[in-house]
């Protein structure tokens, strides 16, 4: 089971406890945000839920109904590890995780500025009231993850801080911080269809960058720029992905985005993101490289040794669609 599916499963387990029922209805926006997915990732969520029905038999069925999803869990759905869990704490942490990730999504959509959002507007999907939302926002501010921008008609309009961004960049840490339910996720029996490996053993099933893209760069006859370093970085990226060298992948990706701005007649990758004529969707992809990738790579490069280290999974450095779009645009320029 891949890491995204695990996050959806953990969120569903929290909702099972809170609803005290094998069948319940949840806002799709809540399930997406609480599972640390984009709010428009409905097709991806449906794929995960379908996998839970057909491959893992964790759900009996699910049905989309407008902006809500009806969930019907099966007898195979995993039980919490500890019977002494506190439903109230599960609810509090679920709300805080959702609020924080909503701010993070707003931050990404606005291109990496401290974009504000009135978090009290999420009260309905969280089955809460504005006063309770304000209390959770205050908690997040006390922990330095968010900051009040201003009070809007008594509702909390806030923005995410740098510590909040860094926490959201590493979804595993976000769940560790804001999830109060311990769950063991078991793989299928050998007699059943083999599931995908867990996050710590995930491998990229293909080259990180298409060999065809690298070949096109090698064949590009460009007198203005020498593309040999770029192609070598891409080859080393594929080699690192094959051997699952997660730290190396992040550092090579960081080198690539710092290396290529002059091809766009710009000095920094931030300028490439904001000043080049991307389509709206491609600009959002490039923003992920500038914001998510850069923060992840910085954390790998500059974090000092700890008493206990958690080795990152390949999921954290999976920017393959973004890199493919970037290389495609470079090819359109240099050819």
C-alpha positions in Angstrom: 0.0 0.0 0.0 1.5 3.3 -1.0 1.9 6.2 1.3 -1.0 8.2 0.0 -3.3 5.2 0.5 -2.0 4.8 4.0 -2.8 8.4 4.9 -6.4 8.0 3.5 -6.8 4.8 5.5 -5.5 6.5 8.7 -8.0 9.3 8.2 -10.9 6.9 7.6 -9.9 5.0 10.8 -10.2 8.3 12.7 -13.6 9.0 11.2 -14.8 5.4 12.0 -14.0 6.1 15.7 -15.6 9.5 15.7 -18.8 8.4 13.9 -19.1 5.2 15.9 -20.5 3.5 12.9 -19.5 1.2 10.0 -21.3 3.5 7.6 -21.0 7.3 7.6 -20.9 10.3 5.3 -17.9 12.6 5.1 -17.3 15.8 3.1 -14.9 15.0 0.3 -13.0 18.2 1.0 -12.4 17.1 4.6 -11.2 13.6 3.5 -8.9 15.1 1.0 -7.4 17.7 3.3 -7.1 15.5 6.3 -5.4 12.9 4.2 -2.9 15.6 3.0 -4.2 15.6 -0.6 -5.1 18.5 -2.9 -8.7 19.6 -2.7 -9.1 18.9 -6.4 -7.6 15.5 -6.3 -11.0 13.7 -6.5 -9.9 11.3 -9.2 -6.9 10.2 -7.1 -9.1 9.8 -4.0 -11.6 7.7 -6.0 -8.7 5.5 -7.2 -7.6 4.9 -3.6 -11.1 4.2 -2.3 -11.7 1.8 -5.3 -8.4 0.1 -4.3 -9.7 -0.3 -0.7 -12.9 -2.0 -2.1 -11.4 -4.3 -4.8 -7.9 -5.0 -3.8 -7.8 -4.8 0.0 -11.5 -5.4 0.9 -11.3 -2.7 3.5 -14.5 -1.1 2.3 -17.7 -2.7 1.3 -18.5 0.2 -1.0 -18.3 4.0 -1.3 -20.5 6.5 -3.1 -19.9 10.1 -4.1 -23.0 12.2 -3.5 -22.3 15.8 -4.6 -19.7 17.2 -2.2 -19.9 14.2 0.2 -18.8 10.6 0.2 -20.8 7.7 1.8 -18.4 5.2 3.3 -19.3 1.7 4.1 -16.4 -0.1 5.8 -16.0 -3.9 5.8 -15.2 -6.5 8.5 -11.6 -6.4 7.2 -11.1 -2.7 8.1 -8.1 -2.5 10.6 -8.8 -1.8 14.2 -6.9 0.7 16.3 -3.9 -0.7 18.1 -4.8 0.6 21.5 -8.2 0.4 23.0 -7.5 3.3 25.4 -7.4 6.0 22.7 -9.3 9.2 23.4 -11.9 10.1 20.7 -11.9 13.7 21.8 -8.1 13.9 21.2 -8.6 12.2 17.8 -11.1 14.8 16.9 -8.9 17.7 18.0 -5.9 16.5 16.1 -7.9 15.7 12.9 -9.2 19.3 13.0 -5.8 20.8 13.5 -4.2 18.8 10.7 -7.0 19.8 8.4 -6.7 23.5 9.2 -3.0 23.5 8.8 -3.0 21.6 5.5 -5.7 24.0 4.2 -3.4 26.9 4.9 -0.5 25.0 3.2 -2.6 24.4 0.1 -3.5 28.1 0.0 0.2 29.0 0.4 1.1 26.8 -2.6 -1.7 28.2 -4.7 -0.5 31.7 -4.0 3.0 30.9 -5.2 4.7 30.7 -1.8 3.7 33.8 0.0 2.0 33.9 3.4 -1.5 33.7 1.9 -4.4 34.2 4.3 -7.4 32.0 4.6 -10.4 32.4 6.9 -10.2 29.0 8.6 -13.6 29.4 10.3 -15.1 28.9 6.8 -14.2 25.2 7.3 -16.5 24.8 10.3 -19.2 23.1 8.3 -17.1 20.3 6.8 -15.5 19.7 10.3 -18.9 19.5 11.9 -17.8 22.3 14.2 -18.6 25.9 15.1 -16.5 29.0 14.6 -15.6 29.3 18.2 -14.1 25.8 18.3 -12.2 26.5 15.1 -10.8 29.7 16.7 -9.6 27.7 19.7 -7.7 25.3 17.4 -6.2 28.1 15.4 -5.0 29.6 18.7 -3.4 26.3 19.6 -1.6 26.2 16.2 -0.4 29.7 16.7 0.9 28.9 20.2 2.9 26.1 18.5 4.2 28.6 15.9 2.6 26.8 12.9 0.2 29.6 12.0 -0.1 33.3 12.6 -3.1 35.6 12.8 -3.1 38.0 9.8 -6.2 39.9 11.1 -9.6 39.2 12.5 -12.3 39.2 9.9 -15.7 39.8 11.4 -14.8 37.8 14.4 -13.5 34.9 12.2 -9.8 34.0 12.3 -8.0 34.8 9.1 -4.5 33.4 9.4 -1.4 32.4 7.4 1.0 29.6 7.7 4.5 30.2 9.1 7.8 28.7 7.9 7.7 26.0 10.6 4.2 25.1 9.5 5.3 24.9 5.8 8.2 22.6 6.7 5.9 20.4 8.8 3.4 20.1 5.9 6.2 19.3 3.4 6.9 16.1 5.3 3.4 14.5 5.5 4.7 11.7 7.7 5.8 14.2 10.4 2.5 16.0 10.0 0.6 12.8 10.8 2.9 12.0 13.7 2.2 15.5 15.1 -1.5 15.6 14.4 -2.9 12.1 14.7 -3.9 10.5 17.9 -4.8 7.1 16.5 -2.3 4.2 16.2 -3.0 1.8 13.4 -1.2 -1.2 12.0 -1.6 -1.5 8.3 -1.2 -5.1 7.2 -0.5 -6.2 3.7 -2.6 -8.9 1.9 -1.9 -12.6 2.3 0.3 -14.1 -0.4 -2.7 -15.9 -1.8 -4.3 -12.5 -2.6 -3.2 -10.0 -5.1 0.2 -8.6 -4.1 -0.2 -5.1 -2.9 2.3 -2.3 -3.5 5.2 -2.1 -1.0 5.1 0.1 2.0 6.6 3.6 1.9 10.0 2.6 3.3 10.5 0.0 0.6 8.9 1.9 -2.3 11.0 2.0 -5.5 10.5 4.0 -8.6 9.2 1.5 -11.1 10.8 3.4 -14.1 13.4 6.0 -14.8 12.9 9.2 -12.9 13.4 11.0 -16.2 12.5 9.5 -19.5 15.6 8.3 -21.4 13.9 9.8 -24.5 14.0 13.2 -22.8 17.7 12.8 -22.1 18.4 11.7 -25.6 16.6 14.7 -27.0 18.7 17.0 -24.8 21.9 15.3 -26.0 20.8 15.8 -29.6 19.8 19.4 -29.2 22.1 21.6 -31.2 22.2 24.8 -29.1 25.1 27.2 -29.5 24.1 29.4 -26.6 24.2 26.8 -23.7 26.2 23.7 -23.0 23.6 21.1 -21.9 26.2 18.4 -20.9 25.9 19.1 -17.1 22.1 19.1 -17.2 22.1 15.7 -19.1 24.7 14.3 -16.6 22.6 15.4 -13.7 19.5 13.7 -15.2 21.5 10.5 -15.7 22.7 10.6 -12.1 19.1 11.2 -11.1 17.9 8.1 -12.8 20.8 6.1 -11.2 19.9 7.4 -7.8 16.3 6.6 -8.3 17.2 3.0 -9.3 19.2 2.5 -6.1 16.6 4.4 -4.0 19.1 7.0 -2.8 16.6 9.5 -1.5 19.0 12.1 -0.2 20.9 12.1 -3.5 17.7 12.5 -5.5 16.7 15.6 -3.5 20.2 17.2 -3.8 20.4 16.5 -7.6 16.9 17.9 -8.1 17.9 21.0 -6.2 21.0 21.3 -8.4 18.9 21.1 -11.5 16.5 23.9 -10.6 19.5 26.1 -9.6 21.3 25.2 -12.9 18.7 25.9 -15.6 17.4 29.5 -15.1 19.6 31.1 -17.7 18.0 28.9 -20.4 14.8 31.0 -19.6 16.9 34.2 -19.7 16.4 34.6 -15.9 18.7 34.4 -12.9 16.9 32.3 -10.3 14.3 29.5 -10.4 11.9 31.7 -8.4 12.0 34.1 -11.3 11.5 31.2 -13.7 8.3 30.2 -11.8 6.9 33.7 -11.5 8.1 35.5 -14.7 8.1 32.8 -17.4 4.9 32.4 -19.4 3.6 29.1 -17.9 0.1 27.9 -18.2 -1.8 28.1 -14.8 -1.5 24.3 -14.2 2.2 24.2 -15.2 3.0 27.2 -13.0 1.5 25.4 -10.1 3.8 22.4 -10.9 6.8 24.6 -11.1 5.8 26.2 -7.8 6.0 22.8 -6.1 9.6 22.6 -7.3 10.5 26.0 -5.9 8.6 25.6 -2.6 8.2 21.9 -1.7 11.4 20.5 -3.3 13.6 23.4 -2.1 12.4 23.0 1.5 12.8 19.3 1.4 16.3 19.5 0.0 17.2 22.2 2.5 16.0 20.0 5.4 18.2 17.1 4.1 21.2 19.3 3.6 21.2 21.5 6.7 19.6 19.4 9.5 22.1 18.4 12.2 22.3 14.9 13.5 19.6 13.9 16.0 19.2 11.3 18.7 16.8 9.5 16.5 16.6 9.9 12.7 13.7 8.9 10.4 15.0 8.1 6.9 12.7 9.7 4.3 10.8 7.6 1.8 10.9 8.0 -2.0 7.4 9.6 -1.8 9.0 12.8 -0.4 11.1 13.3 -3.5 8.7 12.2 -6.1 8.6 15.2 -8.4 8.6 13.3 -11.7 5.7 15.1 -13.3 7.1 18.4 -12.4 10.6 17.6 -13.8 9.1 16.2 -16.9 7.2 19.4 -17.6 10.3 21.4 -16.8 12.5 19.4 -19.2 9.8 19.5 -21.9 9.8 23.3 -21.7 13.6 23.4 -21.8 13.6 21.3 -25.0 11.1 23.6 -26.6 13.5 26.5 -26.0 16.8 24.9 -26.9 15.8 23.0 -30.0 
